[in-house]
Amino acid sequence: MAETLDAALESLRRERFYDEMAAAERRLRDDPVVWERFVAERDAWLNPDLSAS
């Protein structure tokens, strides 16, 4: 029974986590300036220019 409860709690934790992430992204997208800055920073992290020194 404890395993079932643990699995249910973990499932709830994950669901809340992803719901909160989606809500945060919606808030970012609501402000075009903030969204543009977020995308620029995200892209810089995902595609770093390693040739620049």
C-alpha positions as YAML, in Angstrom:
chain: A
units: angstrom
residues:
- id: 1
  name: MET
  ca: [0.00, 0.00, 0.00]
- id: 2
  name: ALA
  ca: [2.86, 2.36, 0.80]
- id: 3
  name: GLU
  ca: [4.26, 1.83, -2.70]
- id: 4
  name: THR
  ca: [0.91, 2.78, -4.23]
- id: 5
  name: LEU
  ca: [0.74, 5.93, -2.13]
- id: 6
  name: ASP
  ca: [4.34, 6.82, -3.01]
- id: 7
  name: ALA
  ca: [3.60, 6.35, -6.71]
- id: 8
  name: ALA
  ca: [0.47, 8.49, -6.47]
- id: 9
  name: LEU
  ca: [2.32, 11.26, -4.64]
- id: 10
  name: GLU
  ca: [5.14, 11.19, -7.19]
- id: 11
  name: SER
  ca: [2.63, 11.38, -10.00]
- id: 12
  name: LEU
  ca: [0.94, 14.37, -8.37]
- id: 13
  name: ARG
  ca: [4.31, 16.06, -7.82]
- id: 14
  name: ARG
  ca: [5.22, 15.63, -11.48]
- id: 15
  name: GLU
  ca: [1.83, 16.87, -12.66]
- id: 16
  name: ARG
  ca: [2.10, 20.00, -10.51]
- id: 17
  name: PHE
  ca: [5.66, 20.60, -11.68]
- id: 18
  name: TYR
  ca: [4.70, 20.50, -15.36]
- id: 19
  name: ASP
  ca: [1.55, 22.57, -14.76]
- id: 20
  name: GLU
  ca: [3.66, 25.25, -13.05]
- id: 21
  name: MET
  ca: [6.22, 25.16, -15.88]
- id: 22
  name: ALA
  ca: [3.46, 25.63, -18.46]
- id: 23
  name: ALA
  ca: [1.98, 28.52, -16.48]
- id: 24
  name: ALA
  ca: [5.38, 30.19, -16.21]
- id: 25
  name: GLU
  ca: [5.90, 29.89, -19.96]
- id: 26
  name: ARG
  ca: [2.46, 31.40, -20.60]
- id: 27
  name: ARG
  ca: [3.38, 34.37, -18.38]
- id: 28
  name: LEU
  ca: [6.63, 34.84, -20.31]
- id: 29
  name: ARG
  ca: [4.81, 34.69, -23.64]
- id: 30
  name: ASP
  ca: [2.28, 37.28, -22.48]
- id: 31
  name: ASP
  ca: [5.01, 39.95, -22.51]
- id: 32
  name: PRO
  ca: [6.70, 40.12, -25.94]
- id: 33
  name: VAL
  ca: [9.79, 41.92, -24.62]
- id: 34
  name: VAL
  ca: [10.31, 39.43, -21.81]
- id: 35
  name: TRP
  ca: [9.67, 36.51, -24.16]
- id: 36
  name: GLU
  ca: [12.22, 37.83, -26.67]
- id: 37
  name: ARG
  ca: [14.85, 38.15, -23.92]
- id: 38
  name: PHE
  ca: [14.05, 34.65, -22.67]
- id: 39
  name: VAL
  ca: [14.39, 33.15, -26.16]
- id: 40
  name: ALA
  ca: [17.67, 34.97, -26.76]
- id: 41
  name: GLU
  ca: [19.12, 33.72, -23.48]
- id: 42
  name: ARG
  ca: [17.80, 30.19, -24.05]
- id: 43
  name: ASP
  ca: [19.31, 30.12, -27.54]
- id: 44
  name: ALA
  ca: [22.65, 31.39, -26.24]
- id: 45
  name: TRP
  ca: [22.75, 28.52, -23.76]
- id: 46
  name: LEU
  ca: [21.62, 25.90, -26.26]
- id: 47
  name: ASN
  ca: [23.86, 27.09, -29.12]
- id: 48
  name: PRO
  ca: [26.92, 28.72, -27.59]
- id: 49
  name: ASP
  ca: [29.46, 30.32, -29.89]
- id: 50
  name: LEU
  ca: [32.52, 28.45, -28.68]
- id: 51
  name: SER
  ca: [34.80, 30.13, -31.24]
- id: 52
  name: ALA
  ca: [34.50, 33.54, -29.57]
- id: 53
  name: SER
  ca: [37.21, 34.20, -27.00]
...
